[in-house]
Amino acid sequence: MRLFVGLRPSEEFRGALSVLRSQLQSAGVAARFLDPSNLHLTLAFIGEWPENVSAVLPPVERPFTLTLSGIGLFPEAKVIWAGVQKSSALDHQAQLVREKLTAANIPFDPKPFVPHITLGRKPVVPETVDLSGIMIPPAAMTVKDVFLYRSDRVGNGMVYSVIGSSSEKEGTALRSFDIQGMQQGTLEDSSGTGESKRGVAFT
């Protein structure tokens, strides 16, 4: 299985990301945009691993707020992404996830944590478009759980499915929102693996 640990946007948050995508398209930005059902924020990318590791995921001891903020580019990885406001609680949760994986001898990508939600790959931004001028829809969500995702190639895209969480361990039946995650995505891989972290942010 190809695994990663991440946060799942709420319906409201995902709706705002869809609005942001539409605004980018209206401004003339082209990209291989990710299907809304596949949007996520990666905390740790594991890669190929034979077992479901949701049992090691740390709980969110104190729920915290995640707020949408800004647009950025990873030029080398050819990715356009949505950012979130700086949050010490988010950074702490990502660190906890990585510490638990390390303690369980589960390897993961050691690149520094740079919170972002991939919107699309291979973006083409016209020279006349100022991304800092794109209005960011107001959106915030309360983070109460950490999710384990499995990525599968379906056709020409990747599908990201929730297979466990810090509150609902392996074996819990997938709810309706998990089934939505089985819809075919439009990106080859947005889990964050291989993406350069030397990005350009526009706020």
C-alpha positions in Angstrom: 0.0 0.0 0.0 1.1 3.6 -0.7 0.3 5.5 2.5 0.4 9.0 3.9 -1.0 10.7 7.0 -3.0 13.9 6.6 -5.9 16.2 7.6 -9.2 16.0 5.7 -10.8 19.3 4.9 -14.3 19.8 6.1 -17.1 20.2 3.6 -17.1 24.0 4.1 -13.3 24.2 3.8 -13.4 22.0 0.6 -16.1 24.3 -0.8 -13.9 27.3 -0.3 -11.1 25.5 -2.1 -13.4 24.8 -5.0 -14.2 28.5 -5.1 -10.5 29.3 -5.1 -9.9 26.9 -7.9 -12.7 28.5 -10.0 -11.2 32.0 -9.3 -7.8 30.8 -10.5 -9.4 29.3 -13.7 -11.3 32.5 -14.3 -8.1 34.5 -14.0 -6.6 32.3 -16.7 -4.5 29.9 -14.6 -4.5 26.4 -16.1 -3.4 23.2 -14.3 -4.2 19.6 -13.7 -6.5 20.4 -10.8 -7.3 17.9 -8.1 -10.8 16.6 -7.7 -12.4 18.2 -4.6 -12.9 14.8 -3.0 -9.1 14.2 -3.0 -8.1 17.4 -1.3 -6.0 17.0 1.9 -3.1 18.4 3.9 -0.2 16.0 4.3 1.4 15.6 7.7 3.8 12.8 6.8 4.3 10.8 3.6 5.1 7.2 4.2 5.1 5.6 0.8 5.0 1.9 0.2 4.2 0.0 3.4 2.5 -3.4 3.8 0.3 -2.7 6.8 -2.4 -0.3 8.0 -0.6 1.9 10.6 -3.5 3.9 11.9 -3.0 2.3 15.3 0.1 4.4 15.8 -1.5 7.8 14.9 -1.5 10.2 17.8 -4.9 11.7 18.8 -5.6 15.4 18.6 -5.5 16.2 22.3 -6.7 19.8 21.9 -8.7 20.6 18.8 -7.4 23.6 16.9 -8.4 25.8 14.1 -7.1 25.6 10.5 -7.6 28.8 8.4 -7.3 29.1 4.7 -4.6 31.7 3.7 -2.9 32.4 0.5 -1.8 30.7 -2.7 1.7 29.4 -3.5 3.8 27.7 -6.1 6.4 25.0 -5.8 8.2 25.8 -9.1 10.5 22.9 -9.2 7.7 20.4 -8.5 5.3 22.3 -10.7 2.6 22.5 -8.1 0.1 25.2 -7.2 -1.3 25.1 -3.7 -3.4 26.7 -1.1 -1.9 27.7 2.2 -3.1 27.9 5.8 -2.3 30.4 8.5 0.7 29.6 10.6 -0.3 27.5 13.5 1.9 26.2 16.3 -0.8 23.6 17.1 -0.6 22.3 13.5 3.2 22.1 13.6 3.0 20.3 16.9 0.5 17.7 15.5 2.7 17.0 12.5 5.7 16.6 14.8 3.7 14.1 17.0 2.8 12.1 13.9 6.4 11.9 12.8 7.6 10.9 16.3 5.0 8.1 16.5 6.0 6.8 13.1 9.7 6.9 14.1 9.0 5.1 17.4 7.1 2.4 15.4 10.0 2.1 12.9 7.8 3.2 10.1 9.8 5.1 7.5 8.5 8.4 6.1 9.8 11.3 4.0 12.0 13.4 6.3 11.5 16.7 4.4 10.6 19.6 6.7 6.9 20.0 7.2 5.5 22.8 5.0 1.7 22.9 5.4 -0.2 23.2 2.1 -3.1 21.7 0.2 -2.2 20.8 -3.4 -4.7 22.3 -5.8 -3.1 21.3 -9.1 0.0 20.2 -11.0 1.8 21.6 -14.0 0.3 25.1 -13.5 0.5 27.6 -16.3 0.2 31.1 -14.8 0.0 33.9 -17.5 2.4 36.7 -17.0 -0.5 39.2 -16.6 -1.9 37.3 -13.6 -0.9 38.4 -10.1 -1.6 35.5 -7.8 -1.4 37.8 -4.8 -4.5 39.6 -6.2 -6.6 36.4 -6.1 -9.2 36.8 -3.4 -9.0 34.0 -0.8 -12.4 32.8 0.2 -12.9 32.9 4.0 -12.7 29.4 5.4 -11.8 27.8 8.7 -12.2 24.3 10.2 -11.7 22.7 13.6 -9.1 19.8 13.5 -10.2 17.0 15.7 -8.7 14.0 14.0 -5.7 12.7 12.0 -6.3 10.4 9.0 -4.4 7.6 7.3 -4.8 7.7 3.6 -4.1 5.1 0.9 -3.3 6.3 -2.6 -4.3 4.1 -5.6 -3.8 4.7 -9.3 -7.1 4.6 -11.2 -6.9 5.2 -14.9 -4.8 8.3 -15.5 -5.2 9.7 -11.9 -4.7 8.9 -8.3 -7.5 8.2 -5.7 -6.9 9.0 -2.0 -9.0 6.9 0.4 -9.2 7.2 4.2 -8.5 3.8 5.7 -8.1 4.8 9.3 -7.7 7.7 11.8 -6.4 8.5 15.2 -9.9 8.1 16.7 -11.2 5.3 14.5 -8.5 2.6 14.1 -8.1 0.0 11.5 -11.2 -2.1 10.9 -13.7 0.7 11.3 -16.2 0.8 8.4 -15.7 3.7 6.0 -18.4 6.4 6.2 -20.0 8.2 3.3 -17.3 10.8 3.1 -14.6 8.1 2.8 -16.5 6.6 -0.1 -16.5 10.0 -1.8 -12.7 9.8 -1.5 -12.8 6.8 -3.8 -13.9 8.9 -6.7 -11.3 9.2 -9.4 -9.0 12.2 -9.0 -7.5 14.4 -11.6 -3.9 14.6 -10.4 -1.2 12.0 -10.7 -0.1 12.5 -7.1 -0.8 15.2 -4.7 0.3 13.6 -1.5 3.3 15.8 -1.3 6.0 13.3 -2.1 8.8 14.7 -4.2 7.5 18.2 -4.0 10.2 20.9 -3.5 9.6 22.9 -0.4 11.3 26.0 -1.8 7.9 27.5 -2.7 6.6 30.9 -3.5 3.6 32.1 -1.5 1.1 34.8 -2.4 -1.0 36.2 0.4 
